[in-house]
Amino acid sequence: MGNALLEYLAKRMGDQKAYTNPNNFPGPLITISRETGCNGVKLAHKIAAKLNHRHLGPDWKVLSKEVFFQSAKELDMEPEKVKRVFKSSSNYTFNDILNAFGTKKFKSEKKVVKTVNEVIRTFAEEGFCIIVGRAAHIIAHDIENALHLRFVAPLEYRIKTIIDNNHLNREEAIEFILKVEKERKVFRKAIRQESPENDLFDLCINRASFTDEEAIDLIEIAAEKKNIFKDYGKQIDFY
């Protein structure tokens, strides 16, 4: 997906027409917002694999922050400059985005914000993707054929996850969680100038209460009940 995003950015900067959804219906789409330490990307890949196994249609893809980091490399931007976007304080401004991406590739801070927003929106409208984070549930809030998920978990569960995944000690894991949560809040504010209190989700799942397989079962039921696949010619038979 790094090449796809790079191609889209090139089209946007050249004011060319971006690709469109052949179904003429935005989606289907799943967005995942999660607390740090909920293994959102890991579960997203499992959801995509199950959807791809059960549905004869375009392959579902998982999009996360790695897409943007890889695309930054392809655009010859320094990784540290990109990371600064997520390390900014609560006094975050559009100029921070401009400095992170560099003036060589982008002409104005508003253009950068608009581009990042529209990249996410375009992928959401094209559909058959699971977007993890990136305020996608806000950007795509009006897409009917979408399921917006929120993963939460008790702090101890999340600390253990970070310790296991990143090989950190307890103190380092807590520091990591606080840092990432701050960075995500900054990103949401930069993209939409809206607070997390305005978030609206279709389903909230406590990751400590269910196994991955059980959580996927709940998500499948929610997708079926919300009927997010109704405009695409085929219905998914989950059972």
C-alpha positions in Angstrom: 0.0 0.0 0.0 3.0 2.3 0.3 3.2 2.6 -3.5 -0.6 3.2 -3.7 -0.3 6.0 -1.2 2.7 7.5 -3.0 0.8 7.4 -6.3 -2.2 9.1 -4.7 0.0 11.8 -3.2 1.6 12.5 -6.5 -1.8 12.8 -8.1 -3.0 15.2 -5.4 0.1 17.4 -5.7 -0.4 17.5 -9.5 -4.1 18.2 -9.2 -4.9 15.1 -11.2 -8.0 13.1 -10.6 -7.6 10.4 -8.0 -9.0 6.9 -8.6 -12.6 6.3 -7.8 -14.6 3.5 -6.3 -15.9 1.3 -9.1 -18.9 0.2 -7.0 -20.2 3.8 -6.8 -20.9 3.2 -3.1 -18.3 4.3 -0.5 -16.9 1.3 1.4 -17.3 -1.3 2.7 -15.0 -0.2 5.5 -13.9 -1.1 9.0 -12.1 1.4 11.2 -10.4 0.6 14.4 -9.6 3.1 17.1 -7.7 1.6 20.1 -6.0 2.3 23.3 -2.3 1.6 23.3 -1.6 -2.0 24.0 -4.8 -3.5 22.6 -3.0 -5.2 19.6 -5.3 -3.4 17.1 -3.1 -4.0 14.1 -2.6 -7.7 14.9 -6.4 -8.2 15.2 -7.1 -6.2 12.1 -4.9 -8.6 10.0 -6.8 -11.5 11.5 -10.1 -9.9 10.6 -8.9 -9.2 7.0 -7.8 -12.8 6.6 -11.2 -14.1 7.7 -13.0 -11.7 5.4 -10.8 -12.7 2.5 -11.4 -16.3 3.2 -15.2 -15.9 3.2 -15.9 -13.2 0.6 -15.4 -13.5 -3.1 -14.4 -10.0 -3.8 -11.5 -7.6 -3.7 -8.9 -8.5 -1.1 -9.3 -6.7 2.2 -6.2 -4.7 3.2 -5.0 -3.3 6.6 -3.8 0.3 6.7 -2.0 1.7 9.6 0.6 4.2 10.5 3.3 2.1 8.8 1.8 3.1 5.4 2.6 6.8 6.1 6.1 6.1 7.4 7.0 3.9 4.4 5.6 6.5 2.0 7.7 9.2 3.7 10.7 7.1 2.9 9.7 6.8 -0.7 9.3 10.6 -0.8 12.8 10.9 0.4 11.8 12.5 3.7 13.8 12.0 6.9 12.1 9.6 9.2 12.8 11.7 12.3 11.0 14.6 10.7 7.9 12.5 10.2 8.2 11.2 13.8 8.1 14.8 15.0 4.5 15.0 13.9 3.7 12.5 16.7 5.9 14.0 19.3 4.5 17.6 19.2 2.9 19.1 22.3 -0.6 20.2 22.8 0.3 23.5 21.3 0.6 21.7 18.0 0.2 23.9 14.9 0.0 23.4 11.2 3.6 24.6 10.9 4.7 21.5 12.7 3.2 19.3 9.9 4.9 21.5 7.3 8.3 21.1 9.1 7.8 17.4 9.4 7.1 16.8 5.7 9.5 19.4 4.4 8.9 22.4 2.1 10.5 20.7 -0.9 7.6 18.4 -1.4 4.7 20.4 -0.1 3.9 24.1 -0.6 1.7 24.9 2.4 0.7 23.6 5.8 -3.0 23.6 4.9 -2.2 21.6 1.8 -0.4 19.0 3.9 -3.3 18.6 6.3 -5.8 18.4 3.4 -3.7 15.8 1.6 -3.4 13.5 4.6 -7.1 13.9 5.3 -8.0 13.1 1.7 -5.6 10.1 1.5 -7.5 8.5 4.3 -10.8 9.5 2.9 -10.0 8.1 -0.5 -9.0 4.7 0.9 -12.1 4.7 3.0 -14.3 5.4 0.0 -12.5 2.9 -2.2 -13.4 0.4 0.5 -12.4 -3.2 1.3 -9.9 -2.0 3.9 -9.5 -1.9 7.6 -8.0 1.4 8.7 -6.3 1.2 12.1 -6.1 4.6 13.9 -5.4 7.8 11.9 -8.8 9.3 13.0 -10.4 7.3 10.2 -13.6 6.9 12.2 -13.9 10.7 12.2 -12.9 11.2 8.6 -15.2 8.5 7.4 -18.0 9.0 9.9 -20.6 9.6 7.2 -19.9 6.5 5.1 -23.0 4.3 5.5 -21.3 1.0 4.7 -18.8 1.2 7.5 -18.3 -0.3 10.9 -16.4 1.8 13.4 -14.8 -0.1 16.3 -13.1 0.9 19.5 -10.8 -1.4 21.4 -10.2 -0.8 25.1 -8.6 -2.8 27.9 -7.6 -2.3 31.6 -4.2 -0.7 32.1 -2.6 -3.9 33.4 -3.6 -5.8 30.3 -2.2 -3.1 28.1 1.1 -2.9 30.1 1.5 -6.7 29.7 0.9 -6.5 26.0 3.5 -3.7 25.5 6.0 -5.6 27.7 5.5 -8.8 25.6 5.5 -7.1 22.2 8.3 -4.6 22.7 10.4 -6.4 25.3 10.2 -3.5 27.8 10.1 -3.5 31.5 7.0 -2.3 33.4 8.2 1.3 33.8 9.2 1.6 30.2 5.9 0.1 29.1 3.9 2.7 31.1 6.0 5.5 29.6 5.4 4.1 26.1 1.7 4.0 26.6 1.5 7.6 27.8 3.7 8.8 25.0 1.7 7.0 22.2 -1.6 8.1 23.6 -0.4 11.7 23.6 0.8 11.4 20.0 -2.5 10.0 18.8 -4.4 12.8 20.5 -2.2 15.3 18.7 -2.7 13.6 15.4 -6.5 13.6 15.7 -6.4 17.3 16.6 -4.2 18.1 13.6 -6.4 16.2 11.2 -9.8 17.4 12.2 -9.5 19.9 15.1 -11.9 17.7 17.0 -11.5 16.2 20.5 -11.8 12.5 21.3 -15.0 13.3 23.2 -16.7 13.7 19.8 -15.9 10.1 18.8 -18.8 7.8 18.0 -18.3 4.1 17.6 -20.6 1.2 16.5 -19.0 -1.3 18.9 -16.6 -1.1 21.8 -14.8 -4.2 22.8 -12.8 -4.9 25.9 -9.8 -6.9 24.6 -9.2 -8.4 28.1 -12.7 -10.0 28.1 -12.4 -11.9 24.8 -9.9 -13.9 22.9 -9.0 -12.8 19.4 -11.3 -15.4 17.9 -14.2 -14.3 20.1 -13.6 -10.7 19.3 -13.7 -11.4 15.6 -17.0 -13.3 16.1 -18.5 -10.2 17.7 -17.2 -8.0 14.9 -18.6 -10.3 12.2 -22.0 -10.2 13.9 -21.9 -6.4 14.1 -20.9 -6.1 10.4 -23.7 -8.4 9.5 -26.3 -6.6 11.6 -25.2 -3.2 10.3 -25.3 -4.7 6.8 -22.2 -2.9 5.6 -21.9 -5.3 2.6 -25.3 -4.8 1.2 -24.4 -2.6 -1.8 -21.7 -4.9 -3.3 -23.5 -7.7 -5.0 -22.5 -10.5 -2.6 -23.4 -11.1 1.0 -20.9 -12.6 3.4 -22.1 -15.9 5.0 -20.3 -15.8 8.3 -22.0 -19.0 9.5 
